[in-house]
């Protein structure tokens, strides 16, 4: 994630590897940057991995703008940077240069010593739209390029949870750019609605007054920027003298309306649907490592997938056979013998007792589609289970194709890895590898919810976790499990019977064998038993739906 504070850095960073390949770009943009800034003492460095943790950064001590070349193109020979037409071919990269130029030309204030970090962070957020607005006022044509990089400088993590701090952060980074005349009010309409839903109209108006005052600040007026940052915190109900550091999102909360609105905005800006944008983000962040092995499925694995598909189909289609009942009036199927009898009774002056129509009782409603997410612990203590669960991921994915189900398998360890995305049917078995940590269990649950919408919908939702419970953040994990349970998603926890070996590292904050409330915990003795338990639970849940 690119934070505003990373766009202005002190000190001298090391020269990144690969800078020589992009030397022509650095030279061309160094020659061009005085036109953007009105300064002749600046240099530009273009290289992969430049600018630290941000796409672009300005270093005042070095009078240098750095741009990460990965946001320009894969290779430097895409175009000639000395030609004016190169801007249209790399609008995002050139927009990053303009953004850095805006900071170089107008961000001349520095945070006073002793300023609480939270105030410095708010002031840097306000500086983003202030500097861009000043650049646009001075060079109106630069708005075109600055619009290209707004999406690059934003990230869905900027709206991780629906709380006042993150709503205010999204307002400062996006809504304030409307008043800076970088983006339009129409562009940010969904985001404004989401921010208003969290903050309310009154507080949003107060924040808008603050960022408008910031837009009018002088380029060197640090005191006013910090005072405005303090007012910002007060509007959000934060005392910067008590809460010294910037708030961090609660890991135990799912993303809400702020994240959804931001994803919608980023998707529209990228010219794709929100689903396509979310899929690309997941692929970028959670794709399996390239060194994981792939093998062709065996005949036994093919047979297991067919058997599971048959069981799921039978559970989905089996229901009591609807009964039949006679009726004197349609609709229904006409019974000829009964119709003749009824006419004869009527002709004889008798009350007709024959029922010529046979009606079929109403069919039971169609069973919901099964949404099943399987989470696999990839810590070292679970190494005995990874091979079998890799096979299970292939089996469940291919069985789901034949049984009108949707499944995904996700590994969590030192990172979250989507082994098999939903509605994909892998041709080969991808073999997971274990690591040391289990730091990403909360993230894995959120990814599963994002992929299968475990908290909403009319589907039959189920989360199966294969883990010994030896996790890093148990309170956050419990909070997420409870949220899913209350939303109607069943949570099944498959717990190995054997504890970790003595040689494995331990952490006093971790508890081996921890069981979560609001989850059905089953102890299994081997990996095969874990796979069978997930399959049995899925079939039973579908049969009883």
N, C-alpha and C positions, 0 to 999 in steps of 0.2 A: 504494500500500500504506500502511496506517495503522500506524505504529510506536508502541509505548508511549510513547517519549520525546516524541512529538508531542502527547500528551494533557495535558502539563504544560509550559507555555512561559513564559519570562520576556520582559519587554519589553512594548511596546505596538504591536500590529498595526494596520494601517490599516483603516478601516471599509469593508467590502466593498460593491460596487455592488448595489443592490437591497434594501438594508436597510430603506428606507422602506416598501416594499411589505409587509414582514413586521413592521411596527412593533407591530401589535396582539398578535402572538405574543410578541415580546420583552417587551412590557409585562405581558402575562398571566403569563408564566413568571417574570419578575422578581418579581411579587407572590406567586407560588407557591413559589419556591425556598427561602424561609426554613423552610417546612414540611418540606422534604427535608433541609436541612442544619443547622437550628438556628442559622443565621447571618442577621443582618439587614442586612449590609453588601454583599451580592452583587447583581450585575446579570446579566441574560441577554441575549445578542444572538443573534437568529435571522435568518439571511440566506443566500442561495445563495453558496457559496464561503467561508462563514465557517469558522473553526477551522483555517485554513491547509491543511496536507496531511492532516488527520484529519477524521473525521466530527464530532468534538466535541473541544473543548479547554478547559482551565481556565487562566486567566492570574492567578497569585497577586498580581502587582504591581498589577493593575487590579481585583482581586476580581470578575472577570468570567468567566462561562461562555459559550462560543460554540458554537452548534449549526449545522451545515450544513443549510439548509432543503431541499436536494435529497433528504435522507433522510426528510423529513416528507411532502411532496407536491409536485406540480408547481405548484400554485397555493395561495395562502394562504387562499382561501375554502372549503377542503375541510370545515372545521368551525370551531366557535367555541372558541378556546382557553381562554375563561373558564369554560366548562362542564366539569364533572368527566367527562362521558362522552367527551370528545375523546380521552382516553387510549386507549380501545379502538379508535378509528378510526385513530390514528397510533401504534401501539405501539412501532415502531422509533425514531421521533423522540423520543417521551417517554422511552424507555429510554436514549437518548443524554443527555437532560437528567439522568436519575437517575445515570448513570455520571459525568457531570461534577460532580454534587452530591456523589458519593462522594469524588471527589478534593478538592473544596472543603472537605468536612467532616473528612477524615482524612489527606490527604497534606500534612502540615505540615512535613515535613523537606525540606531542600535538599541537593544533592550538594556535599560539601566541596570547596573549591578544590584543584586539582592532582590530582583523582581521575582515573585513566586512563579514557578514554571507554568501554572495554569493561566496566569495573566499573559505571559509571553506567548503561550500557544494561541490564545484568543486573538491577541494582537497580530500574530502572523496570519491567522485565518482572515482577519479583516484586511490585511495588507494585500492579499491576493487580488481581490476585486479592486482595491484602491489603485494599485500599480497598473493593472490592466486598463482601468478607466482613464488614468492619466495618459497612458500610451495611446489609447484610442483618440483622446482629445487632441493630442499632438500630431498623430498620424492616423487619420480616419481610415485609411485603407488597411491598417493592420488588424482591424476587427475581423476581417475575413479569416485570417490565419489564427487568431486567438480563439475563434469559435471551434476550430478543428481540434484544439488541445484541451478544451474543457473536459471532454470525456476521458482523455488520457490522464488528466490530473485528478480525476475522481475514481473512486473504487467502492463497490458495494459494502466493504468493511467500514466506510465512513458512516454508514447507517446500520450498524450491527444490531442494535436493539432499539425499541421504541421508548426512549427516555428523553427528558428535556435537554440533556447535554448533546446527545447525538442529533436531535431535531435541530438544535441551535447550530451545530456544526454544519449540517446539510444546508441550513438557511444561509450561513456565512459563505459557504463555498459555491453555492449555486444560485440561490435567490438573489443574493447581493449582486451577482453579475448582471441581473436584469437592470438594476439601477445604474450599473456601470456601462450599460448599453453594449454588452458583449453578446448576451443571449436575449431572446424575447420572452415576454410574459407567457405567450402561447407555448413556447418550448417547455416551460417548467410547470405547467398547470397541474399535472398529477402530483408532482413533488410538493407544490405549494399546498395542495389539499391534504397531503399526508402530514406535512409539518404543522399545519393548522390543527389537524386532528389531535396531535400530541401536545402542542403548546397552547392552543386556543388563539383566537383572533387578537385579544388584547396584548398578550406577551409577544406575538409575532410583530404587531405594530411597534411595540417598544424596541424590539431588536432592529427593525427596519430603520427607525430613527437613529439608532446608534451607527449602523453601517453607512447611512447617508452622511452623518457627521464625519465619519472616518474618510469618506471619499473627498471631503473638503479640506482634510488636514494637509499641512505643508509636508514636503518630502523629508524634512529633517525633524519633525515635531514628534519626538519619542514620548514626551510626557503626556500629550493628549491621547496618543494611541493607547498607552497603558491605562489612562483614566477611563477611556471608552471600554477597554477590556474589563475593568472592574465593574462598570455599570452593566456590562453584558452578563457577567457572573451573577450579579444581584438580581437581574430579571429572571434568571434561571433558578434562583433560590440557592445559589452556591456562595459560601463565604470564603474567598480566596485566602484569608488569613488563617482559617481553620483547615480547609481542604487545599493543601499546598500544591499537590500534584494534579495533573490532568486526570479526570475520571476515566476508568477503563470499563468496557462493557461487561455485564454479568454473563459469564460463560454458560451459566445454567439456563439462559433464556434463548428462545428461538428468535430469528429475525422476524420482523413484523411489517407493518405497512410502509415504514420509511424505506426499508430495503427493497420492497416490491416496487415502490414508486421510482426509486433510483435506477433499478434494473430496467424498468419501462423506458425511462429517459435515455439511458445509455443504449438500449436496443434501437430506439427510434433514430438516435444520432448515428448509429452504425448501419442503419438501413436493413435491419433484420428483425425478426419477431422476438419478444421477450424469451420464449422458450429456446430459440436458437442462440440467443446471447448467453443465457444461463448455461446451455450445453457447452458452448465454447469456453466459458469461464471454468467449468468443471473439468473439461479436457485439459485446459492449460495448467490447472492447479493440482489435479488428482489423477493424472494418467499414470499407469504402471511404469516402473523403471524399465529402461531399455534392456537391462541385463537379466531380467527375469526370463527363465526358459519357457519355451512353448513345445508341446508335443501333440501328436495326433491322438484323438480319443481311441481307446481300445474297444473291442466288441462288447466287453462287459460293461463299459460305461455307456455305450449306445443302448444296451439292453436295459440298464438301470433307468436311463432317461425315458425310454418307451414305457416301462412299467409305471414310473411315477406319473407320466402323462395320462396313462389309462386310469390310474387311481383318482387323479384329480378330475378327469372328465366324468367318471362315474359318480364321484361325490357331488359334482356340479349338476348333473342331470337327474340323479335319482330323487324321486319324490313320490308320495302316495298317488296311485293311479286315480284320477278323478272318477267319481261314480256317475251312474246314469239314473234318471228318474222320469216316470211317465208324466205327461202333461196334456191337458185338454186343448191347449192353445199353442201356436208356434211362438218362438222358433224351435227348431229341433229337427230330428229325422222322422219322416212320416212312416208309421207302421201300417201297412196295407190292411192286415187282418183286423187291427183295432179300429181303423177308419170305417171298414164295412160294418163291423159290429155296432159302432156308434150310429151310423145311418139307419141300420135296421131297428135299433132301439128307438130312435126318433120317429121313424115311420109307424111303429107300433104304438105310439103315444106314451112311451115310457121315458123316464128320466135317463138320459145317456150316462152310463158309468164307464164306458170304454175311454181310454186315453190314447188317441191316435198319434200323439207326438212324443218322441223320446228325447229328452234334453240331457246334455252332458254337463256335469258340474264344472264350475269355473276352474281353470288351471291355476295352480299356485304361482306366485310371482317368480320371475326369473331370478336366479341366485346372483349375488353381486360378484364382480370380478375380484379375484384374489390379488392383493398387492403385498408381496413378501420381500422384506429387506433382511439380508443375512450379514451380520457384522462379525468379523473374525479378528481375534486378538493376535497381533504379530510380534508380541514380545518374546524374549528368549525362552521363557517358561512354558510357552505354548508351541514350541517347535515340533512336538510330536503330532500336532493336529493340522499343521499348515498344508501338508501334502494331500491329506484326505479332503480338506475343505476346498482346496483348489479344484479337485475332481468334482466335488459337490457343486461348486459354482457353475461348472460346465453342464452338469446334469440338470440342475434346476432351471438354468436359462433355456436349455433346449426342450425340457419338458413343458415349460410355460408356453412355448410357441404352439404346442398342440392342444393345450388345455385352457385357452383363454385366460391366462394368468400373466401377471407382470412381476418380475423378480429383479433384484440387483444384489450383488455381493461386494462388500466393501471391507478392506483391511485397514486396521488402525494400529499404529505403533508410534514411531517418531514422526510419521506423516500419515495422512489419510489417502488411501489409494482405492479408486473405484476399479475393481477387478473386472466386473461385468456390468456395464450400464444397462438400464431398463430397455426392453424391446430390441435387444441385440442378441444374436444367436451365434456365438463364437464357433468357428470351425475347429479350433485347437484349444487344448487345455493350457491355461496360463498358470505357472507354478509360482506361488507366493514364497517370499523369504522372510524370515524373522529378523528382528533387530533386538534392541535393548529396552527401549522406552515404550510406555503406553500413554503418552501425553495427549493424544488426539482423539480419545474416545468421545468427548462432547462434540467435537467437530464432525466425527463420523456419523453421529446420530443426526446432526443437523443436515449433513449431506444426504443421508437416507430420506429424511423428511422432504428435502427439496426435490429429490428425484421421484419419490412416490407419493408425495402429499399425504403423509401419514397422519396429519392432524385434522384433515378435512375430507369431505367427499362422502359418497355413499358406497364406496368400495369396502371390501373386507380387508382390513389392514392388520399386518402382523410384523413385528420386529423380532428376529431371532439373533441372539448374541452368543457366540462361542468364546468364552473367556474364563479364566480362573478368578476374575474379580480383583486381581492385583493391579490396581489402576492408580494413576497419579492424582486425579481430581474426582474423588468419589462424591462429594457434595453436589458438584455441578452435574455429574452423571445422574445422580438420584433425582435432581430437580427436573432434568429432561425426561427421564423415564416416567416420573409422576405426571408430567404434562401430557405425554402420549397416552398414558393409561386413562386419564380423565377425558381425553378426546376420543376414546373408543378404540384405540389401537392396542391390540394384545401384545405383550412383551414376554418372550420366552428366553430364559437364560440357561444355557447349557454349561454346566460347571464340571471340570475334570475332577475326578476323585483323588488324584495324586497331587501332593503339594510340590512346589519347586524344589530342586535339588539344593544341597547345602552350598554348592559352589556358585550359585547365582547371586547377584547383588540384591540387597534388600534395602528398603527405605522405611524408617520409622513412621513416616506419614502414610504409608501404604499398608493395606491389610489383605493378606492372602485369604482367599475364601470368603470375601465379603459378599453378602447377598443383598440384593436391592428389594426394597418394598415395592409393591405394585407391579411385580414381575413374577411369573411362574418359574421357579428354579428347579431344574432337574440335574442330578448328579450322574455323570456318564463316566464309564471306565475306559472307553477307547473311542477313537475318532468315528468308527463305523456306527457306533451307538448314537453319537451326536447327530450324524446325518439322518439316521432312521427316525430319531426323535423329532427333528424338524419336519420331515416328510409326514410323519403320523399326525403331528399337530396341525399342519396345513390341511391335510385331508379331513381331519375331524372337524376343524373350524368351518371348512367349506360345506361339509355334509350337514352341519347343524345350523347353517345360516338360513 
